Amino acid sequence: MQRAVSVEVMRNSDAWTIEHLIPSKELMYRAGLGIYKSASWKAPVAIVCGSGNNAGDGYVVADLLDRDGIDCTIILLSEKFSEDGRYYYDICKKNNIRSELFNGSLYGYAVILDCILGTGFSGEVRGRALEAIDAINNSGAYVISADINSGLNGDTGMGTTFVRSDLTVSIGEYKTGHFKGLANIAMKAKTNVDIGIKIQGDFEYF
């Protein structure tokens, strides 16, 4: 049996932890480190990033890959960044880690890390994110999703277009969407990494 929380409980718990215990940049680093340690990496790696904190986790992973001599490229869907995401992206740029704007194709990579949309996403995927999700699914690469597969609702596990991952690395606690709806179709395997977030709310069990 696995425990999980709603997106709202996770959001509130994250905010409480940042206010009382752990700075947000440290939590982001722990999330990226947890993703990095949870997976097997083979070059070349593409880290496909949206504009939120989910992307920030990816920049941390990019820096860790680079430190270990594993060739990686950051693929940007947007040139917008969250505050903490910008901090870690700037570290990547300082270390000359390659980054480029998404051009419609993701062929040629051994591993792709999906950092497009986080657990707070709901609705229908559109625009460049939709194109990137299709490109990931058609890439033939080993696919890892950060926190939850982009395009899935973090509460219901439903979505019209979503990343199909070989491994999904949940951050903090599983969300209910990791077990409901289309989760079993979207995720071949999943694991959770504890980064020190103190849950402020109730669990559900699956």
C-alpha positions as a Python dict, from the first residue, in 0.01 Angstrom:
ca = {
    (1, 'M'): (0, 0, 0),
    (2, 'Q'): (129, 345, -95),
    (3, 'R'): (29, 678, 54),
    (4, 'A'): (-41, 988, -153),
    (5, 'V'): (-162, 1345, -113),
    (6, 'S'): (-366, 1587, -317),
    (7, 'V'): (-198, 1862, -517),
    (8, 'E'): (-340, 2119, -274),
    (9, 'V'): (-196, 1939, 28),
    (10, 'M'): (141, 1911, -148),
    (11, 'R'): (139, 2281, -241),
    (12, 'N'): (52, 2386, 115),
    (13, 'S'): (311, 2150, 261),
    (14, 'D'): (579, 2281, 29),
    (15, 'A'): (499, 2640, 129),
    (16, 'W'): (498, 2552, 501),
    (17, 'T'): (832, 2374, 473),
    (18, 'I'): (990, 2669, 290),
    (19, 'E'): (859, 2914, 549),
    (20, 'H'): (964, 2714, 855),
    (21, 'L'): (1237, 2464, 767),
    (22, 'I'): (1414, 2452, 432),
    (23, 'P'): (1484, 2732, 178),
    (24, 'S'): (1318, 2685, -159),
    (25, 'K'): (1645, 2663, -352),
    (26, 'E'): (1763, 2384, -124),
    (27, 'L'): (1438, 2193, -182),
    (28, 'M'): (1484, 2232, -558),
    (29, 'Y'): (1839, 2102, -533),
    (30, 'R'): (1722, 1802, -329),
    (31, 'A'): (1451, 1731, -587),
    (32, 'G'): (1700, 1736, -873),
    (33, 'L'): (1946, 1523, -679),
    (34, 'G'): (1670, 1273, -599),
    (35, 'I'): (1577, 1245, -967),
    (36, 'Y'): (1942, 1204, -1062),
    (37, 'K'): (2003, 927, -808),
    (38, 'S'): (1681, 743, -896),
    (39, 'A'): (1761, 678, -1261),
    (40, 'S'): (2024, 526, -1486),
    (41, 'W'): (2172, 775, -1732),
    (42, 'K'): (2322, 714, -2073),
    (43, 'A'): (2447, 988, -2302),
    (44, 'P'): (2325, 1180, -2481),
    (45, 'V'): (2054, 1311, -2248),
    (46, 'A'): (1789, 1572, -2331),
    (47, 'I'): (1628, 1762, -2046),
    (48, 'V'): (1306, 1913, -2178),
    (49, 'C'): (1201, 2210, -1968),
    (50, 'G'): (895, 2429, -1936),
    (51, 'S'): (893, 2755, -1743),
    (52, 'G'): (813, 2654, -1384),
    (53, 'N'): (982, 2490, -1088),
    (54, 'N'): (953, 2151, -1258),
    (55, 'A'): (1206, 2286, -1507),
    (56, 'G'): (1426, 2400, -1218),
    (57, 'D'): (1459, 2039, -1102),
    (58, 'G'): (1580, 1961, -1453),
    (59, 'Y'): (1851, 2228, -1443),
    (60, 'V'): (1982, 2074, -1122),
    (61, 'V'): (1993, 1735, -1296),
    (62, 'A'): (2174, 1889, -1594),
    (63, 'D'): (2446, 2026, -1365),
    (64, 'L'): (2485, 1690, -1190),
    (65, 'L'): (2509, 1507, -1522),
    (66, 'D'): (2769, 1754, -1644),
    (67, 'R'): (2975, 1708, -1327),
    (68, 'D'): (2979, 1332, -1392),
    (69, 'G'): (3083, 1379, -1754),
    (70, 'I'): (2750, 1269, -1904),
    (71, 'D'): (2668, 1470, -2216),
    (72, 'C'): (2336, 1651, -2185),
    (73, 'T'): (2139, 1927, -2354),
    (74, 'I'): (1875, 2149, -2198),
    (75, 'I'): (1581, 2186, -2437),
    (76, 'L'): (1382, 2499, -2356),
    (77, 'L'): (1016, 2537, -2447),
    (78, 'S'): (1018, 2892, -2313),
    (79, 'E'): (1269, 3155, -2215),
    (80, 'K'): (1067, 3226, -1900),
    (81, 'F'): (1190, 3095, -1566),
    (82, 'S'): (1071, 3070, -1208),
    (83, 'E'): (1295, 3255, -963),
    (84, 'D'): (1463, 2941, -832),
    (85, 'G'): (1468, 2784, -1176),
    (86, 'R'): (1658, 3085, -1310),
    (87, 'Y'): (1914, 3045, -1032),
    (88, 'Y'): (1998, 2689, -1137),
    (89, 'Y'): (1975, 2765, -1510),
    (90, 'D'): (2235, 3038, -1462),
    (91, 'I'): (2463, 2783, -1295),
    (92, 'C'): (2425, 2561, -1601),
    (93, 'K'): (2508, 2849, -1834),
    (94, 'K'): (2811, 2942, -1622),
    (95, 'N'): (2932, 2583, -1659),
    (96, 'N'): (2876, 2595, -2037),
    (97, 'I'): (2607, 2328, -2039),
    (98, 'R'): (2444, 2330, -2380),
    (99, 'S'): (2091, 2469, -2407),
    (100, 'E'): (1871, 2533, -2706),
    (101, 'L'): (1512, 2611, -2793),
    (102, 'F'): (1289, 2316, -2887),
    (103, 'N'): (1286, 2273, -3265),
    (104, 'G'): (1015, 2010, -3298),
    (105, 'S'): (1225, 1692, -3285),
    (106, 'L'): (1387, 1492, -3005),
    (107, 'Y'): (1540, 1208, -3203),
    (108, 'G'): (1892, 1092, -3129),
    (109, 'Y'): (1885, 1101, -2748),
    (110, 'A'): (1936, 792, -2534),
    (111, 'V'): (1750, 938, -2235),
    (112, 'I'): (1496, 1220, -2214),
    (113, 'L'): (1398, 1385, -1885),
    (114, 'D'): (1049, 1537, -1895),
    (115, 'C'): (1038, 1861, -1693),
    (116, 'I'): (765, 2037, -1890),
    (117, 'L'): (460, 2055, -1661),
    (118, 'G'): (429, 1990, -1288),
    (119, 'T'): (165, 1834, -1069),
    (120, 'G'): (-39, 2155, -1066),
    (121, 'F'): (-129, 2121, -1433),
    (122, 'S'): (-493, 2073, -1529),
    (123, 'G'): (-686, 2106, -1852),
    (124, 'E'): (-565, 2035, -2204),
    (125, 'V'): (-207, 2064, -2324),
    (126, 'R'): (-156, 2311, -2607),
    (127, 'G'): (111, 2480, -2814),
    (128, 'R'): (479, 2403, -2777),
    (129, 'A'): (418, 2178, -2475),
    (130, 'L'): (187, 1960, -2683),
    (131, 'E'): (446, 1937, -2960),
    (132, 'A'): (718, 1847, -2711),
    (133, 'I'): (512, 1574, -2546),
    (134, 'D'): (443, 1417, -2886),
    (135, 'A'): (814, 1443, -2971),
    (136, 'I'): (912, 1271, -2645),
    (137, 'N'): (666, 988, -2704),
    (138, 'N'): (795, 940, -3060),
    (139, 'S'): (1164, 968, -2974),
    (140, 'G'): (1245, 604, -2898),
    (141, 'A'): (1445, 722, -2594),
    (142, 'Y'): (1427, 598, -2236),
    (143, 'V'): (1193, 854, -2075),
    (144, 'I'): (1200, 982, -1718),
    (145, 'S'): (933, 1220, -1588),
    (146, 'A'): (1009, 1462, -1305),
    (147, 'D'): (739, 1449, -1033),
    (148, 'I'): (456, 1348, -1267),
    (149, 'N'): (419, 1287, -1638),
    (150, 'S'): (356, 1614, -1819),
    (151, 'G'): (-6, 1635, -1931),
    (152, 'L'): (-148, 1429, -1643),
    (153, 'N'): (-362, 1592, -1376),
    (154, 'G'): (-186, 1550, -1041),
    (155, 'D'): (-512, 1472, -860),
    (156, 'T'): (-703, 1258, -1109),
    (157, 'G'): (-431, 1103, -1325),
    (158, 'M'): (-629, 1202, -1632),
    (159, 'G'): (-513, 1377, -1948),
    (160, 'T'): (-574, 1386, -2321),
    (161, 'T'): (-208, 1406, -2426),
    (162, 'F'): (64, 1307, -2179),
    (163, 'V'): (419, 1180, -2160),
    (164, 'R'): (454, 804, -2147),
    (165, 'S'): (748, 736, -1919),
    (166, 'D'): (969, 441, -1842),
    (167, 'L'): (1020, 591, -1495),
    (168, 'T'): (842, 865, -1304),
    (169, 'V'): (1023, 1015, -1003),
    (170, 'S'): (771, 1169, -763),
    (171, 'I'): (899, 1446, -538),
    (172, 'G'): (817, 1472, -167),
    (173, 'E'): (517, 1240, -165),
    (174, 'Y'): (320, 1058, -428),
    (175, 'K'): (23, 1254, -554),
    (176, 'T'): (-313, 1083, -599),
    (177, 'G'): (-272, 1121, -975),
    (178, 'H'): (17, 875, -962),
    (179, 'F'): (-239, 601, -895),
    (180, 'K'): (-566, 716, -1050),
    (181, 'G'): (-700, 750, -1402),
    (182, 'L'): (-446, 681, -1675),
    (183, 'A'): (-144, 660, -1444),
    (184, 'N'): (-78, 292, -1510),
    (185, 'I'): (-80, 357, -1884),
    (186, 'A'): (144, 662, -1854),
    (187, 'M'): (405, 517, -1616),
    (188, 'K'): (589, 188, -1658),
    (189, 'A'): (752, 238, -1318),
    (190, 'K'): (748, 501, -1047),
    (191, 'T'): (938, 589, -733),
    (192, 'N'): (919, 865, -474),
    (193, 'V'): (1203, 1066, -322),
    (194, 'D'): (1173, 1229, 20),
    (195, 'I'): (1327, 1579, 15),
    (196, 'G'): (1222, 1686, 364),
    (197, 'I'): (879, 1836, 298),
    (198, 'K'): (659, 1807, 606),
    (199, 'I'): (306, 1717, 502),
    (200, 'Q'): (35, 1948, 632),
    (201, 'G'): (-281, 1752, 559),
    (202, 'D'): (-429, 1411, 507),
    (203, 'F'): (-301, 1110, 313),
    (204, 'E'): (-493, 878, 85),
    (205, 'Y'): (-384, 517, 46),
    (206, 'F'): (-364, 305, -268),
}
